[in-house]
Amino acid sequence: MSGSTPISLTSVSFGRRLKDRSVQALVYVAFALAVIPLVSVLWMVLSKGLGRFDLAFFTHSQNGIGPRDAGGGAYHAIIGTVEQVALTSLIAVPIGILTAVYLVEYGQNSRLARTISFFVDVMTGIPSIVAGLFVLAFWLLLLGFSFSGLAGSLSLAILMLPTVVRAAEEMLKLVPNDLREASYALGIPRWRTVCFVVLPTAMTGMITGVMLAVARVMGETAPLLLLVFTTDLINTNPLQGPQMALPVFIWGQAAQPNDTAIARAWTGALTLILIIMLLNLAARLIAWARRPVAH
């Protein structure tokens, strides 16, 4: 066409490449900014925590060990954390998954489903100290139970529940409707479809969500100080008596004004990170072993 300005394909291609490279550079910069704090924290925990990372730390408690005394360990705290988190998972995971199943498979925008979703969103933002105060008022003061690992697990379950619900809900929504319709076409009832088709398909993502919830509550300290209390003795019964936990152990040792106790606190932090990593690795292996296999 006469009088029109010709468009250079080379300039258009160069402009697109320039924008693509610019956005790619911004993504790399953002990734580096996100990784730098994580790497620095891990490096500091490793460098300061390896000093007491010995057999005695994992086989001895603090019973009879003063703040300035060498030796001692976190065996009692490790036992307490494992038992408390196990109880928390036994309480929160079944309730959370069943709630997500109702919201996705049965509720379908009903008034009850909208109400449950609203309260789940509210629970997501509850501070940990509020959950601890609620269990303290209800479980300890009103019902008369004593300090125990179970009381701490109840407060952790309140914090863990909304994360499990939302993670399981999103994974169930990702299951293709074609699988459900194919199951219904074969005359299989809804509950069997949910149990043997929908849940196995979403299991990998749900396990990942549960592990994120476990990692979220495993480092909580405030509810445990209120409900579990502290002890230097080994208490393997989470249903009775005060019981130590790793976050409380770290808090107590870090508050001591001497290098010996602070070294134990750093090793406790390293131990807590390793336990979370091992749980995530075990969850990944379970999810890989139980993944659906196409025939």
RONU-593842 format. One record per residue: x, y, z of N, C-alpha, C in turn; residue in one letter; residue number from 1. Coordinates in steps of 0.1 Angstrom, whole numbers, plus 2048, in hexadecimal, padded with zeros to 3 digits. Layout:
ATOM  n_X  n_Y  n_Z  ca_X  ca_Y  ca_Z  c_X  c_Y  c_Z  res    n
ATOM    X    Y    Z     X     Y     Z    X    Y    Z    A  NUM
...
This chain:
ATOM  n_X  n_Y  n_Z  ca_X  ca_Y  ca_Z  c_X  c_Y  c_Z  res    n
ATOM  809  7F4  800   800   800   800  809  80C  800    M    1
ATOM  806  816  7F7   80E   821   7F6  80D  82A  802    S    2
ATOM  818  830  807   818   839   812  819  833  81F    G    3
ATOM  818  825  820   818   81E   82D  827  81B  831    S    4
ATOM  829  81B  83E   837   819   843  839  80A  844    T    5
ATOM  842  804  83E   844   7F6   83F  849  7F2  84D    P    6
ATOM  843  7E6  852   847   7E1   85F  852  7D7  85E    I    7
ATOM  85D  7DA  866   868   7D1   865  866  7C5  86F    S    8
ATOM  866  7B9  869   865   7AD   871  870  7AB  87A    L    9
ATOM  87C  7B0  876   888   7AF   87E  886  7B7  88B    T   10
ATOM  881  7C3  88A   87F   7CC   896  875  7C6  89F    S   11
ATOM  86A  7C0  899   860   7BA   8A2  865  7AE  8A9    V   12
ATOM  86D  7A6  8A2   873   79A   8A9  87D  79E  8B3    S   13
ATOM  884  7A9  8B1   88E   7AD   8BB  887  7B3  8C7    F   14
ATOM  87C  7BA  8C5   875   7BF   8D0  86F  7B4  8D9    G   15
ATOM  86A  7AA  8D3   864   79F   8DB  86F  798  8E2    R   16
ATOM  87A  796  8DC   885   78F   8E2  88B  797  8EE    R   17
ATOM  88B  7A4  8EC   890   7AD   8F7  886  7AC  903    L   18
ATOM  879  7AD  900   86F   7AB   90C  870  79E  912    K   19
ATOM  872  793  90A   873   786   910  87F  785  919    D   20
ATOM  88B  78A  914   897   789   91C  896  792  929    R   21
ATOM  88F  79D  928   88E   7A6   933  886  79F  93E    S   22
ATOM  87A  799  93A   872   792   944  879  786  94A    V   23
ATOM  881  77F  941   888   774   946  893  778  950    Q   24
ATOM  899  784  94E   8A3   789   957  89D  78D  965    A   25
ATOM  891  793  964   88A   796   970  886  78A  978    L   26
ATOM  882  77F  971   87E   773   978  88B  76D  97F    V   27
ATOM  896  76E  979   8A2   769   97F  8A6  771  98B    Y   28
ATOM  8A5  77E  98A   8A8   787   995  89F  784  9A1    V   29
ATOM  892  783  99E   888   780   9A9  88B  772  9AF    A   30
ATOM  88F  769  9A7   893   75B   9AD  89F  75D  9B6    F   31
ATOM  8A9  764  9B2   8B5   766   9BA  8B2  76D  9C7    A   32
ATOM  8A9  777  9C6   8A5   77F   9D2  89E  776  9DC    L   33
ATOM  896  76C  9D6   88F   763   9DF  898  758  9E5    A   34
ATOM  8A2  754  9DE   8AB   749   9E2  8B5  74E  9EC    V   35
ATOM  8BA  75A  9EB   8C4   75F   9F3  8C1  75E  A02    I   36
ATOM  8B5  763  A06   8B2   762   A15  8B1  753  A19    P   37
ATOM  8AB  74A  A11   8AA   73C   A14  8B8  736  A16    L   38
ATOM  8C1  738  A0C   8CE   733   A0D  8D6  738  A19    V   39
ATOM  8D5  745  A1C   8DC   74B   A27  8D7  745  A34    S   40
ATOM  8CA  743  A35   8C5   73D   A42  8CA  72E  A43    V   41
ATOM  8C9  727  A38   8CE   719   A39  8DD  718  A3C    L   42
ATOM  8E4  721  A36   8F3   721   A39  8F6  725  A48    W   43
ATOM  8EE  72F  A4D   8F1   733   A5B  8ED  727  A64    M   44
ATOM  8E1  721  A62   8DD   716   A6A  8E7  70A  A6A    V   45
ATOM  8EC  707  A5E   8F6   6FC   A5C  903  700  A63    L   46
ATOM  908  70C  A61   915   70F   A67  915  710  A76    S   47
ATOM  90A  715  A7C   909   716   A8A  903  70A  A91    K   48
ATOM  8FC  701  A89   8F5   6F6   A8F  8FD  6E9  A8F    G   49
ATOM  907  6E8  A87   90F   6DC   A86  919  6DA  A92    L   50
ATOM  91B  6E5  A9A   924   6E4   AA5  91F  6DA  AAF    G   51
ATOM  912  6D8  AB2   90D   6CF   ABC  905  6C4  AB5    R   52
ATOM  907  6C2  AA8   900   6B7   AA1  907  6AA  AA3    F   53
ATOM  905  6A4  AAF   90C   698   AB2  902  68E  AB8    D   54
ATOM  906  682  ABB   8FE   678   AC0  8F7  67B  ACD    L   55
ATOM  8FF  682  AD6   8F9   685   AE3  8ED  68F  AE2    A   56
ATOM  8ED  697  AD8   8E2   6A1   AD6  8D5  699  AD3    F   57
ATOM  8D6  68E  ACC   8CA   687   AC8  8C7  67B  AD2    F   58
ATOM  8CF  679  ADC   8CC   66E   AE5  8CB  672  AF3    T   59
ATOM  8CD  67F  AF6   8CC   684   B04  8C2  68F  B05    H   60
ATOM  8BC  691  B11   8B4   69C   B13  8BB  6A7  B1B    S   61
ATOM  8B4  6B1  B20   8BA   6BC   B28  8B9  6BA  B37    Q   62
ATOM  8B4  6AE  B3B   8B2   6AB   B49  8BF  6AB  B50    N   63
ATOM  8C0  6B4  B5A   8CC   6B6   B62  8D7  6BE  B5B    G   64
ATOM  8D5  6C4  B50   8DF   6CB   B48  8DC  6DA  B4A    I   65
ATOM  8E5  6E2  B4F   8E3   6F0   B51  8E5  6F8  B44    G   66
ATOM  8E1  704  B44   8E2   70C   B38  8F0  70D  B33    P   67
ATOM  8FA  70E  B3C   908   710   B38  910  703  B37    R   68
ATOM  909  6F8  B3B   910   6EB   B3A  911  6E5  B2C    D   69
ATOM  91C  6DF  B29   91D   6D9   B1C  915  6CC  B1C    A   70
ATOM  913  6C7  B10   90B   6BA   B0F  8FC  6BD  B0F    G   71
ATOM  8F5  6B3  B12   8E6   6B4   B11  8E2  6B3  B02    G   72
ATOM  8D5  6B2  B00   8D0   6B1   AF3  8C1  6B4  AF2    G   73
ATOM  8BC  6B0  AE6   8AE   6B4   AE3  8A6  6A7  AE1    A   74
ATOM  8AA  69C  AE6   8A2   690   AE4  894  691  AE9    Y   75
ATOM  892  697  AF4   884   698   AFA  87C  6A2  AF1    H   76
ATOM  882  6AC  AEB   87B   6B5   AE2  878  6AF  AD5    A   77
ATOM  881  6A7  AD0   87E   6A0   AC3  872  697  AC4    I   78
ATOM  872  68F  ACF   867   686   AD2  85A  68D  AD3    I   79
ATOM  85A  698  ADA   84E   6A0   ADC  849  6A6  ACF    G   80
ATOM  852  6AB  AC6   84E   6B1   ABA  848  6A7  AB0    T   81
ATOM  84E  69B  AAF   849   690   AA7  83C  68C  AAB    V   82
ATOM  83A  68A  AB8   82D   685   ABD  822  690  ABB    E   83
ATOM  825  69C  ABE   81B   6A7   ABD  817  6A9  AAF    Q   84
ATOM  821  6A9  AA6   81D   6AB   A97  816  69F  A92    V   85
ATOM  819  693  A97   811   687   A93  803  688  A97    A   86
ATOM  801  68C  AA4   7F3   68E   AA9  7EC  699  AA1    L   87
ATOM  7F3  6A4  A9E   7ED   6AF   A96  7E8  6AA  A89    T   88
ATOM  7F1  6A2  A82   7ED   69D   A75  7E1  693  A76    S   89
ATOM  7E1  68B  A80   7D6   682   A81  7C9  689  A83    L   90
ATOM  7C9  695  A89   7BD   69D   A8C  7B9  6A5  A7F    I   91
ATOM  7C3  6AC  A7A   7C0   6B6   A6F  7BF  6B0  A61    A   92
ATOM  7C7  6A6  A5E   7C7   6A1   A50  7BA  69A  A4C    V   93
ATOM  7B4  691  A54   7A7   68B   A50  79C  695  A4F    P   94
ATOM  79C  69E  A59   791   6A8   A59  793  6B2  A4D    I   95
ATOM  79F  6B6  A4A   7A1   6BF   A3F  79E  6B9  A32    G   96
ATOM  7A2  6AC  A30   79F   6A6   A23  790  6A3  A21    I   97
ATOM  789  69F  A2C   77B   69D   A2B  774  6AA  A28    L   98
ATOM  778  6B4  A2E   772   6C2   A2C  774  6C6  A1D    T   99
ATOM  780  6C3  A18   783   6C7   A0A  77A  6BE  A00    A  100
ATOM  779  6B1  A04   770   6A9   9FC  762  6AE  9FB    V  101
ATOM  75D  6B2  A07   74F   6B7   A07  74E  6C4  9FF    Y  102
ATOM  758  6CD  A00   757   6DA   9F9  757  6D8  9EA    L  103
ATOM  75F  6CE  9E5   761   6CC   9D6  757  6C2  9D1    V  104
ATOM  754  6B7  9D8   74C   6AD   9D2  73D  6AD  9D6    E  105
ATOM  73A  6B3  9E1   72C   6B3   9E6  726  6C1  9E8    Y  106
ATOM  72E  6CA  9ED   729   6D7   9F0  724  6DF  9E4    G  107
ATOM  72D  6E1  9DB   72A   6E7   9CE  722  6F4  9CF    Q  108
ATOM  729  6FD  9D6   723   70B   9D8  716  70B  9E0    N  109
ATOM  714  701  9E9   709   702   9F2  70C  70C  9FD    S  110
ATOM  702  710  A05   703   719   A0F  70D  714  A1A    R  111
ATOM  70C  707  A1D   715   702   A27  724  702  A22    L  112
ATOM  725  6FF  A15   733   6FF   A0F  739  70D  A10    A  113
ATOM  731  717  A0D   736   725   A0D  739  729  A1B    R  114
ATOM  731  724  A25   734   727   A33  741  721  A37    T  115
ATOM  743  714  A34   74F   70D   A37  75B  714  A31    I  116
ATOM  75A  718  A24   765   71F   A1D  769  72C  A24    S  117
ATOM  75F  733  A29   761   740   A30  769  73E  A3C    F  118
ATOM  765  734  A44   76B   731   A51  779  72C  A4F    F  119
ATOM  77C  724  A44   789   71F   A41  792  72B  A3E    V  120
ATOM  78D  735  A36   795   741   A33  798  748  A40    D  121
ATOM  78E  749  A49   791   751   A55  79B  749  A5E    V  122
ATOM  79B  73C  A5E   7A4   734   A66  7B2  735  A60    M  123
ATOM  7B3  738  A53   7C1   739   A4D  7C9  744  A53    T  124
ATOM  7C2  74F  A57   7C9   75B   A5D  7CA  75B  A6C    G  125
ATOM  7C5  751  A73   7C6   751   A82  7D4  750  A87    I  126
ATOM  7D8  75A  A8F   7E6   759   A95  7E7  74C  A9E    P  127
ATOM  7F3  747  A9F   7F5   73B   AA6  7F2  73D  AB5    S  128
ATOM  7F5  749  ABA   7F2   74B   AC8  7E3  74B  ACB    I  129
ATOM  7DB  74F  AC2   7CC   74F   AC4  7C7  740  AC4    V  130
ATOM  7CC  738  ABC   7C9   729   ABC  7CD  723  AC9    A  131
ATOM  7D9  727  ACE   7DD   722   ADB  7D4  727  AE7    G  132
ATOM  7D0  733  AE6   7C8   739   AF1  7BA  732  AF1    L  133
ATOM  7B5  72F  AE5   7A8   728   AE4  7A8  71B  AEA    F  134
ATOM  7B3  713  AE7   7B4   705   AED  7B7  706  AFC    V  135
ATOM  7BE  710  B00   7C1   712   B0E  7B4  715  B16    L  136
ATOM  7AB  71E  B10   79F   721   B17  795  715  B17    A  137
ATOM  795  70E  B0B   78B   703   B0A  790  6F6  B10    F  138
ATOM  79B  6F2  B0C   7A0   6E5   B10  7A6  6E4  B1E    W  139
ATOM  7AE  6EE  B22   7B4   6EE   B2F  7AB  6F4  B3A    L  140
ATOM  7A6  700  B37   79F   707   B42  790  702  B43    L  141
ATOM  789  701  B38   77B   6FD   B39  77A  6EE  B3B    L  142
ATOM  781  6E5  B34   77F   6D7   B36  788  6D1  B40    L  143
ATOM  792  6D9  B44   79B   6D4   B50  7A6  6CB  B4C    G  144
ATOM  7AA  6CA  B40   7B5   6C1   B3C  7C2  6C9  B40    F  145
ATOM  7CD  6C1  B41   7DA   6C7   B45  7E2  6C9  B38    S  146
ATOM  7EE  6CF  B3B   7F8   6D2   B30  7FC  6C4  B2A    F  147
ATOM  7FC  6C3  B1D   800   6B7   B16  803  6B9  B08    S  148
ATOM  809  6B0  B01   80C   6B1   AF3  7FF  6B1  AEB    G  149
ATOM  7F5  6AA  AF0   7E8   6AA   AE9  7E2  6B8  AE8    L  150
ATOM  7E3  6BF  AF3   7DE   6CD   AF3  7E5  6D6  AE9    A  151
ATOM  7F2  6D4  AE8   7F9   6DC   ADD  7F5  6D7  ACF    G  152
ATOM  7F3  6CA  ACE   7EF   6C5   AC1  7E1  6CA  ABC    S  153
ATOM  7D8  6CC  AC6   7CB   6D2   AC2  7CD  6E0  ABD    L  154
ATOM  7D5  6E8  AC3   7D7   6F6   ABE  7DE  6F5  AB0    S  155
ATOM  7E8  6EC  AAE   7EF   6EB   AA2  7E5  6E6  A97    L  156
ATOM  7DC  6DE  A9B   7D2   6D9   A91  7C9  6E4  A8C    A  157
ATOM  7C6  6EE  A95   7BE   6F9   A90  7C6  701  A86    I  158
ATOM  7D2  702  A87   7DB   70A   A7E  7DD  702  A71    L  159
ATOM  7DE  6F5  A72   7E1   6EC   A67  7D4  6EA  A5E    M  160
ATOM  7C9  6EA  A64   7BD   6E6   A5D  7BA  6EE  A50    L  161
ATOM  7BA  6FC  A51   7B7   703   A44  7C0  701  A39    P  162
ATOM  7CD  6FF  A3C   7D7   6FC   A32  7D4  6EF  A2B    T  163
ATOM  7D0  6E4  A33   7CD   6D7   A2D  7C1  6D8  A25    V  164
ATOM  7B6  6E0  A29   7AA   6E1   A22  7AC  6E7  A14    V  165
ATOM  7B3  6F3  A14   7B6   6FA   A08  7BE  6F2  9FE    R  166
ATOM  7C9  6EB  A03   7D1   6E3   9FA  7CA  6D8  9F4    A  167
ATOM  7C2  6D0  9FD   7BA   6C5   9F7  7AF  6CA  9EE    A  168
ATOM  7A9  6D5  9F1   79E   6DA   9E8  7A4  6DE  9DB    E  169
ATOM  7AF  6E4  9DA   7B5   6E8   9CD  7B9  6DB  9C5    E  170
ATOM  7BE  6D1  9CC   7C2   6C5   9C5  7B6  6BD  9BF    M  171
ATOM  7AB  6BD  9C7   79F   6B6   9C3  799  6BE  9B7    L  172
ATOM  79A  6CB  9B7   794   6D2   9AB  79C  6D0  99E    K  173
ATOM  7A9  6CC  9A0   7B1   6C9   994  7AE  6BB  98E    L  174
ATOM  7A7  6B3  995   7A3   6A5   98F  799  6A7  984    V  175
ATOM  79C  6A2  978   793   6A4   96C  785  69F  96F    P  176
ATOM  77B  6A6  96B   76D   6A1   96D  76B  695  964    N  177
ATOM  773  693  95A   771   687   951  772  67A  959    D  178
ATOM  77C  67A  963   77D   66E   96B  771  66C  974    L  179
ATOM  76B  676  979   75F   674   981  754  66F  978    R  180
ATOM  752  675  96D   747   672   964  748  663  95F    E  181
ATOM  755  65F  95C   757   652   957  753  648  962    A  182
ATOM  757  64B  96F   753   642   97A  744  642  97C    S  183
ATOM  73E  64D  97B   72F   64D   97D  728  645  971    Y  184
ATOM  72E  646  965   728   63F   95A  729  630  95C    A  185
ATOM  732  62B  964   733   61D   967  72A  619  972    L  186
ATOM  723  622  977   719   61F   982  720  61F  990    G  187
ATOM  72C  625  991   732   625   99E  72D  631  9A6    I  188
ATOM  729  62E  9B3   723   639   9BB  72E  644  9BE    P  189
ATOM  729  650  9C2   732   65B   9C4  73C  659  9CE    R  190
ATOM  739  652  9DA   742   651   9E4  74E  648  9E0    W  191
ATOM  74B  63D  9D8   756   635   9D3  75E  63C  9C8    R  192
ATOM  758  645  9C1   75F   64D   9B7  769  656  9BE    T  193
ATOM  764  65C  9C9   76D   665   9D0  778  65D  9D7    V  194
ATOM  776  652  9DD   780   64A   9E4  78A  643  9DB    C  195
ATOM  785  63E  9CF   78E   636   9C7  792  63C  9BA    F  196
ATOM  78D  648  9B6   790   64F   9AA  796  65D  9AD    V  197
ATOM  78E  665  9B4   792   673   9B6  79D  674  9C0    V  198
ATOM  79C  66E  9CB   7A7   670   9D5  7B4  66A  9D1    L  199
ATOM  7B5  65E  9CB   7C2   659   9C6  7C8  662  9BC    P  200
ATOM  7C0  668  9B3   7C5   671   9A9  7CB  67D  9AF    T  201
ATOM  7C5  683  9B9   7CA   68F   9BF  7D3  68D  9CB    A  202
ATOM  7D7  680  9CE   7DF   67D   9DA  7EC  683  9DA    M  203
ATOM  7F3  684  9CF   801   68A   9CF  801  698  9D3    T  204
ATOM  7F8  6A0  9CD   7F7   6AE   9D1  7F2  6B0  9DF    G  205
ATOM  7E9  6A7  9E4   7E4   6A9   9F1  7EF  6A6  9FC    M  206
ATOM  7F7  69C  9F9   802   699   A02  80C  6A4  A03    I  207
ATOM  80F  6AB  9F8   817   6B7   9F8  811  6C2  A00    T  208
ATOM  804  6C4  9FF   7FE   6CE   A07  7FE  6CB  A16    G  209
ATOM  7FC  6BE  A19   7FD   6BA   A27  80B  6BC  A2D    V  210
ATOM  815  6BA  A25   823   6BC   A2A  825  6CB  A2C    M  211
ATOM  820  6D3  A23   821   6E2   A25  81A  6E6  A32    L  212
ATOM  80F  6E0  A35   808   6E3   A41  810  6DE  A4D    A  213
ATOM  816  6D2  A4C   81E   6CD   A57  82A  6D6  A5A    V  214
ATOM  831  6DB  A4F   83C   6E4   A51  838  6F1  A57    A  215
ATOM  82B  6F5  A54   826   702   A59  824  702  A68    R  216
ATOM  820  6F6  A6D   81D   6F6   A7C  828  6F0  A84    V  217
ATOM  832  6EA  A7E   83D   6E3   A85  846  6ED  A8C    M  218
ATOM  846  6FA  A87   84F   704   A8D  847  70D  A97    G  219
ATOM  83B  70A  A9A   833   713   AA3  838  712  AB1    E  220
ATOM  839  71D  AB8   83E   71D   AC6  834  722  AD0    T  221
ATOM  82C  72D  ACC   823   733   AD6  819  729  ADB    A  222
ATOM  811  722  AD3   807   719   AD8  80D  70E  AE2    P  223
ATOM  819  70A  ADE   81F   6FF   AE7  824  704  AF4    L  224
ATOM  828  711  AF5   82B   717   B02  81F  718  B0B    L  225
ATOM  813  71B  B05   807   71C   B0C  802  70F  B11    L  226
ATOM  803  704  B08   7FB   6F8   B0A  803  6EC  B0E    L  227
ATOM  80F  6EB  B09   818   6E0   B0C  821  6E2  B17    V  228
ATOM  825  6EF  B19   82E   6F3   B23  83C  6EE  B1F    F  229
ATOM  846  6EE  B29   853   6E9   B26  858  6E0  B31    T  230
ATOM  861  6D7  B2D   867   6CE   B36  874  6C9  B31    T  231
ATOM  87E  6C6  B3A   88B   6C0   B36  88A  6B1  B36    D  232
ATOM  87F  6AB  B3A   87E   69D   B3B  879  697  B2E    L  233
ATOM  87B  68A  B2C   876   683   B20  868  67E  B23    I  234
ATOM  85E  684  B1C   850   680   B1E  84B  67A  B11    N  235
ATOM  84A  66D  B10   845   667   B04  836  665  B03    T  236
ATOM  82F  66A  B0D   821   66A   B0D  81B  677  B0A    N  237
ATOM  816  67A  AFE   811   687   AFA  803  68A  B00    P  238
ATOM  7FD  680  B07   7F0   682   B0D  7F0  687  B1B    L  239
ATOM  7FC  688  B21   7FD   68B   B2F  80A  692  B33    Q  240
ATOM  809  69D  B39   815   6A4   B3E  81B  6AD  B34    G  241
ATOM  823  6B7  B39   82B   6BF   B30  834  6B7  B27    P  242
ATOM  837  6BD  B1B   83F   6B6   B12  847  6C0  B09    Q  243
ATOM  853  6BE  B08   85B   6C8   B00  859  6C6  AF1    M  244
ATOM  85C  6D0  AEA   85B   6D0   ADB  867  6D8  AD6    A  245
ATOM  86B  6D5  ACA   877   6DB   AC4  876  6EA  AC3    L  246
ATOM  86B  6F0  ABF   86B   6FF   ABE  86C  705  ACC    P  247
ATOM  866  6FF  AD6   867   704   AE4  875  702  AE9    V  248
ATOM  87C  6F7  AE6   889   6F4   AE9  893  6FF  AE3    F  249
ATOM  891  702  AD7   899   70C   AD0  897  71A  AD7    I  250
ATOM  88A  71D  ADA   887   72A   AE0  88E  72B  AEE    W  251
ATOM  88D  720  AF6   892   720   B03  8A2  721  B03    G  252
ATOM  8A8  719  AFA   8B7   719   AFA  8BC  726  AF5    Q  253
ATOM  8B5  72C  AEB   8BA   739   AE5  8B8  744  AEF    A  254
ATOM  8AF  743  AF8   8AD   74E   B02  8B8  74E  B0D    A  255
ATOM  8C1  743  B0E   8CB   742   B18  8D7  74B  B13    Q  256
ATOM  8DD  753  B1C   8E8   75C   B18  8F6  755  B18    P  257
ATOM  8F7  74A  B11   904   744   B11  905  73C  B04    N  258
ATOM  912  73A  AFF   914   734   AF2  910  725  AF2    D  259
ATOM  911  71E  AFD   90E   710   AFE  8FF  70D  AFB    T  260
ATOM  8F7  715  B01   8E8   713   AFF  8E4  718  AF1    A  261
ATOM  8EB  723  AEC   8E7   728   ADF  8EC  71E  AD4    I  262
ATOM  8F7  717  AD6   8FB   70C   ACD  8F1  701  ACC    A  263
ATOM  8EB  6FD  AD8   8E0   6F3   AD8  8D4  6F8  AD0    R  264
ATOM  8D1  705  AD1   8C6   70B   ACA  8C8  70A  ABB    A  265
ATOM  8D4  70D  AB6   8D6   70C   AA8  8D5  6FE  AA3    W  266
ATOM  8DA  6F4  AAB   8D9   6E6   AA7  8CB  6E2  AA7    T  267
ATOM  8C3  6E7  AB1   8B5   6E3   AB1  8AE  6E9  AA4    G  268
ATOM  8B2  6F5  AA0   8AC   6FA   A94  8B0  6F2  A88    A  269
ATOM  8BC  6ED  A87   8C0   6E5   A7C  8B9  6D7  A7C    L  270
ATOM  8B7  6D2  A88   8AF   6C5   A8A  8A1  6C7  A85    T  271
ATOM  89B  6D2  A88   88D   6D5   A84  88C  6D5  A75    L  272
ATOM  896  6DC  A6E   896   6DD   A60  898  6CF  A5A    I  273
ATOM  8A0  6C7  A5F   8A3   6BA   A5A  896  6B1  A5B    L  274
ATOM  88F  6B2  A67   883   6AA   A68  879  6AE  A5E    I  275
ATOM  877  6BB  A5B   86E   6BF   A51  872  6BA  A43    I  276
ATOM  87F  6BB  A40   884   6B6   A33  881  6A7  A32    M  277
ATOM  884  69F  A3D   881   691   A3C  873  68D  A3A    L  278
ATOM  86A  695  A41   85B   693   A3F  857  696  A31    L  279
ATOM  85D  6A0  A2B   859   6A4   A1D  85E  699  A14    N  280
ATOM  86B  694  A16   870   689   A0E  867  67D  A0F    L  281
ATOM  863  679  A1B   85B   66D   A1C  84E  66F  A15    A  282
ATOM  848  67B  A16   83B   67E   A10  83D  67D  A00    A  283
ATOM  848  682  9FB   84A   681   9ED  84B  673  9E8    R  284
ATOM  852  66A  9F0   854   65C   9ED  846  655  9ED    L  285
ATOM  83E  658  9F7   831   652   9F8  828  656  9EC    I  286
ATOM  829  663  9E9   821   668   9DE  826  662  9D0    A  287
ATOM  833  660  9CF   838   65A   9C3  834  64B  9C2    W  288
ATOM  834  644  9CE   830   636   9CD  822  634  9CB    A  289
ATOM  819  63D  9CF   80B   63B   9CE  805  643  9C2    R  290
ATOM  80D  648  9B9   808   650   9AE  801  647  9A4    R  291
ATOM  7F6  64D  99E   7EF   645   994  7F8  641  988    P  292
ATOM  7F7  634  984   7FF   62F   979  7F6  62D  96D    V  293
ATOM  7FA  633  962   7F2   631   956  7F5  623  94F    A  294
ATOM  7EB  61C  94C   7ED   60F   945  7EA  610  936    H  295
